[in-house]
Amino acid sequence: MSKQVTSTDMGGNALSLRSIVCAEELLDVLRQSVADPTPILLIGEEGSGKHYIAMRLAAALLCDEPDDKDGACGYCPSCRSLAQGEHFDLIELEPEEGKKTIAVANVREQVGSTLHIFPQLSRRRVYIISAIKDDTLNEQGQNALLKPLEEHPEFVRFILLTEDPERLLPTIRSRSRMIHLGRRSDQEIRTILEHNKETDCSSVELAVLYAEGLPGQALAIAGDKDFQELRAEVFDFFLRLFCESRVFALTGWQRLLQDRDGKAKAGTKLQKHERMRMNDVLRLLESFSRDLLVLKEEIPQGKLVNSDLEQSLRAVLEKHPATDPLRAALLIQQTSRALSANVLFDHAVARLMLGLRHYLSGQAAPNHVYLHETLG
């Protein structure tokens, strides 16, 4: 059963291929894939809009009167059912709630056993299958898909989603038409936000700055009213690292992980929401360090992420000309990778903050004390 389509429309049709804000070249590739019975493999980073695009392709395939350029009409019985999340001929296969992997039994039950059942509402049946992460669709699940991908009725179409095609079996890739979803331009991100009713100018521009061309990331940031407040707090913390004591470096970051009401969560273990917030803190710290590097080295093609903070960054650069934002940024990246590998959280973050204090203030510190990688 499909999920309800809730995104806002373009030209009155939220299911149209035209509702996909992207380069015309990509739209042409998507149109061609609708006419091609080869299974479609959508490849893109997290937040690149894979599921959104998959639903528009499915709509075009299921529509009673599709248009060659625009895809689904948006008003036929099939389109109305899809928009309401009730289309019987669309099967979405993803891990069950609370699990990371699609069970092999589910692949056989939802794909293999339904493959030859004639469509109930549309002229086709469409399968959208998630193979996003390493363990979303394991090797056994992929093997269970091979025969359906190779041998299926004419009315069946497959759309697979992944972040990395190399995670899939070569036989899956060879049976599929691979479509790479690149990052969007700033203007395209603004258009996407506009169509999703994001009208606050400061929230939109902040989302554009930090989205890095990923629509999902932009929508998450624009819809997170705490992010702008967090950014201001992290920037204040960043500036204080230039001149504050070791004690501040070791303790000051903890308040950044507190709830917005200033209360820390009960318990001794780091809460899940705090770990997620730390990812945002690291991303913000890295963006400030990167912008400082662009200004210090006067990189001609360097584009400031935090262009609205340029004056403050130039002021701190003038006061601390020996600052080393390159090593600061590298240390943040190294720490982010270490935390992803589940190292001891408090130790990794304490080491990061002390290292940032040294590098930002321009104090002498041997590279091996904080950075374990050779600098080019």
DRENLO-656613 format. One record per residue (C-alpha): residue in three letters; x negated, y negated, z negated. Coordinates in steps of 0.2 Angstrom, whole numbers, padded with zeros to 4 digits, always signed. Layout:
N
alaXYZ;...
// end
This chain:
376
met+0000+0000+0000;ser-0007-0017+0004;lys-0009-0032-0007;gln+0001-0048-0005;val-0006-0061+0006;thr-0007-0077-0004;ser-0019-0088+0005;thr-0012-0104+0013;asp-0009-0105+0031;met-0016-0113+0046;gly-0003-0118+0059;gly+0011-0109+0048;asn+0003-0092+0050;ala-0008-0086+0036;leu-0011-0069+0045;ser-0018-0076+0061;leu-0036-0074+0066;arg-0036-0093+0067;ser-0034-0093+0048;ile-0052-0087+0047;val-0063-0102+0046;cys-0079-0098+0055;ala-0089-0101+0071;glu-0080-0098+0087;glu-0093-0085+0092;leu-0088-0074+0077;leu-0069-0076+0081;asp-0072-0070+0099;val-0081-0054+0092;leu-0067-0051+0080;arg-0054-0053+0094;gln-0064-0040+0104;ser-0064-0028+0090;val-0045-0028+0089;ala-0044-0021+0107;asp-0058-0008+0104;pro-0053+0008+0095;thr-0070+0010+0088;pro-0070+0009+0069;ile-0075-0008+0063;leu-0089-0010+0050;leu-0088-0028+0042;ile-0105-0032+0034;gly-0107-0047+0023;glu-0114-0053+0006;glu-0102-0053-0009;gly-0091-0068-0007;ser-0093-0068+0012;gly-0074-0065+0015;lys-0075-0047+0021;his-0058-0042+0013;tyr-0049-0058+0020;ile-0056-0055+0037;ala-0051-0036+0036;met-0033-0041+0032;arg-0032-0052+0047;leu-0039-0039+0058;ala-0026-0026+0051;ala-0012-0039+0054;ala-0017-0040+0072;leu-0017-0022+0074;leu-0001-0019+0065;cys+0009-0034+0072;asp+0023-0030+0084;glu+0019-0044+0096;pro+0001-0049+0093;asp-0008-0063+0103;asp-0024-0060+0112;lys-0032-0075+0104;asp-0023-0078+0088;gly-0019-0060+0083;ala-0004-0057+0072;cys+0012-0067+0075;gly+0016-0070+0057;tyr+0035-0067+0059;cys+0039-0050+0065;pro+0045-0036+0053;ser+0027-0029+0052;cys+0019-0046+0048;arg+0032-0050+0035;ser+0030-0033+0026;leu+0011-0036+0026;ala+0012-0054+0019;gln+0023-0047+0005;gly+0010-0033+0001;glu+0023-0019+0006;his+0016-0012+0023;phe+0018+0007+0023;asp+0006+0008+0038;leu-0009+0000+0029;ile-0019+0010+0017;glu-0033+0002+0007;leu-0045+0014-0001;glu-0056+0008-0015;pro-0061+0014-0033;glu-0047+0017-0045;glu-0046+0004-0059;gly-0060+0005-0071;lys-0071+0016-0060;lys-0085+0011-0048;thr-0084+0026-0036;ile-0070+0031-0024;ala-0067+0050-0028;val-0069+0062-0014;ala-0052+0069-0018;asn-0045+0052-0015;val-0053+0051+0002;arg-0046+0068+0007;glu-0029+0064+0000;gln-0027+0046+0007;val-0036+0048+0023;gly-0037+0066+0028;ser-0019+0071+0023;thr-0011+0056+0031;leu-0021+0055+0047;his-0008+0063+0058;ile+0008+0056+0050;phe+0016+0044+0063;pro+0017+0026+0058;gln+0033+0022+0049;leu+0035+0003+0053;ser+0021-0002+0065;arg+0014+0005+0081;arg-0002+0009+0072;arg-0009+0015+0055;val-0024+0005+0048;tyr-0036+0011+0035;ile-0047-0002+0025;ile-0060+0007+0016;ser-0072-0001+0003;ala-0090+0004+0004;ile-0097-0012-0004;lys-0110-0006-0016;asp-0122+0009-0017;asp-0110+0019-0027;thr-0093+0013-0020;leu-0092+0027-0007;asn-0105+0040-0011;glu-0112+0053+0001;gln-0099+0066-0002;gly-0086+0053+0001;gln-0094+0047+0017;asn-0095+0065+0023;ala-0077+0067+0020;leu-0074+0052+0031;leu-0085+0058+0046;lys-0072+0069+0054;pro-0057+0057+0053;leu-0068+0043+0060;glu-0073+0054+0074;glu-0057+0063+0078;his-0040+0054+0074;pro-0024+0050+0083;glu-0024+0036+0095;phe-0013+0026+0083;val-0026+0026+0069;arg-0038+0012+0066;phe-0052+0011+0053;ile-0060-0005+0045;leu-0074-0002+0033;leu-0082-0015+0022;thr-0100-0015+0015;glu-0114-0027+0009;asp-0128-0017+0016;pro-0125-0004+0031;glu-0141+0005+0026;arg-0132+0012+0011;leu-0121+0021+0023;leu-0125+0037+0032;pro-0132+0035+0050;thr-0118+0045+0057;ile-0105+0032+0049;arg-0115+0018+0057;ser-0116+0026+0074;arg-0097+0029+0074;ser-0094+0010+0070;arg-0094-0007+0078;met-0104-0017+0066;ile-0099-0035+0064;his-0111-0046+0053;leu-0102-0060+0043;gly-0115-0074+0041;arg-0114-0089+0029;arg-0102-0104+0033;ser-0107-0122+0036;asp-0103-0135+0022;gln-0089-0141+0033;glu-0082-0124+0035;ile-0082-0122+0016;arg-0073-0138+0014;thr-0060-0133+0026;ile-0057-0116+0017;leu-0056-0125+0000;glu-0043-0138+0008;his-0033-0124+0015;asn-0032-0116-0003;lys-0025-0132-0010;glu-0042-0137-0019;thr-0039-0156-0018;asp-0050-0163-0032;cys-0065-0171-0023;ser-0078-0168-0037;ser-0073-0150-0038;val-0074-0147-0020;glu-0091-0155-0017;leu-0098-0146-0032;ala-0091-0130-0025;val-0099-0134-0008;leu-0116-0138-0016;tyr-0117-0121-0025;ala-0107-0109-0013;glu-0122-0107-0002;gly-0111-0104+0012;leu-0100-0090+0004;pro-0082-0094+0004;gly-0078-0082-0011;gln-0091-0091-0021;ala-0084-0108-0017;leu-0067-0103-0021;ala-0072-0096-0038;ile-0082-0112-0042;ala-0068-0124-0037;gly-0056-0114-0047;asp-0067-0114-0062;lys-0064-0130-0072;asp-0078-0125-0084;phe-0091-0125-0071;gln-0093-0143-0070;glu-0094-0145-0088;leu-0107-0131-0089;arg-0117-0139-0076;ala-0118-0155-0086;glu-0124-0146-0101;val-0137-0136-0092;phe-0144-0151-0084;asp-0145-0160-0101;phe-0154-0144-0108;phe-0166-0144-0093;leu-0171-0162-0095;arg-0174-0159-0114;leu-0186-0145-0110;phe-0198-0158-0104;cys-0201-0165-0121;glu-0193-0155-0134;ser-0201-0143-0146;arg-0203-0124-0145;val-0189-0122-0158;phe-0177-0131-0146;ala-0183-0120-0132;leu-0180-0104-0142;thr-0163-0109-0149;gly-0155-0123-0138;trp-0150-0111-0124;gln-0138-0101-0135;arg-0125-0115-0136;leu-0124-0114-0117;leu-0116-0096-0119;gln-0103-0101-0131;asp-0085-0103-0127;arg-0080-0120-0121;asp-0072-0124-0138;gly-0090-0122-0145;lys-0086-0106-0155;ala-0097-0091-0152;lys-0089-0074-0150;ala-0089-0063-0166;gly-0101-0048-0166;thr-0120-0045-0165;lys-0119-0039-0147;leu-0120-0051-0132;gln-0102-0051-0125;lys-0099-0048-0107;his-0093-0065-0103;glu-0109-0072-0111;arg-0119-0061-0099;met-0109-0068-0084;arg-0111-0086-0090;met-0130-0083-0091;asn-0130-0079-0073;asp-0122-0096-0070;val-0135-0104-0082;leu-0150-0096-0072;arg-0142-0101-0055;leu-0141-0119-0061;leu-0158-0120-0069;glu-0166-0113-0053;ser-0156-0126-0042;phe-0163-0140-0053;ser-0181-0133-0052;arg-0179-0132-0033;asp-0173-0149-0031;leu-0187-0156-0042;leu-0200-0146-0031;val-0192-0154-0015;leu-0194-0171-0022;lys-0211-0169-0029;glu-0218-0161-0013;glu-0208-0173-0002;ile-0203-0158+0008;pro-0196-0166+0025;gln-0182-0153+0028;gly-0178-0150+0010;lys-0160-0153+0006;leu-0156-0156-0012;val-0143-0145-0020;asn-0139-0158-0033;ser-0140-0173-0023;asp-0129-0183-0036;leu-0143-0180-0049;glu-0157-0186-0038;gln-0160-0202-0048;ser-0162-0193-0064;leu-0173-0180-0056;arg-0184-0194-0049;ala-0185-0202-0066;val-0191-0186-0075;leu-0204-0183-0061;glu-0211-0200-0063;lys-0213-0198-0082;his-0220-0180-0080;pro-0230-0180-0064;ala-0239-0164-0069;thr-0223-0154-0069;asp-0224-0137-0060;pro-0206-0134-0053;leu-0213-0120-0042;arg-0218-0109-0056;ala-0203-0114-0066;ala-0192-0108-0051;leu-0202-0092-0049;leu-0200-0088-0068;ile-0181-0090-0067;gln-0180-0078-0052;gln-0191-0066-0061;thr-0180-0067-0077;ser-0164-0065-0066;arg-0171-0049-0059;ala-0177-0042-0076;leu-0160-0045-0083;ser-0152-0036-0069;ala-0163-0021-0074;asn-0156-0022-0091;val-0172-0027-0100;leu-0170-0033-0118;phe-0159-0049-0116;asp-0166-0060-0131;his-0184-0056-0127;ala-0182-0060-0108;val-0173-0076-0111;ala-0185-0082-0125;arg-0199-0079-0114;leu-0190-0089-0100;met-0187-0104-0110;leu-0204-0105-0117;gly-0211-0103-0100;leu-0200-0117-0093;arg-0205-0129-0107;his-0223-0126-0102;tyr-0221-0127-0083;leu-0209-0142-0083;ser-0219-0152-0096;gly-0235-0149-0086;gln-0243-0141-0101;ala-0258-0129-0097;ala-0252-0111-0097;pro-0261-0096-0089;asn-0250-0088-0076;his-0250-0071-0084;val-0242-0077-0100;tyr-0226-0080-0092;leu-0227-0074-0073;his-0232-0057-0069;glu-0232-0059-0050;thr-0246-0066-0040;leu-0243-0083-0033;gly-0246-0085-0014;
// end
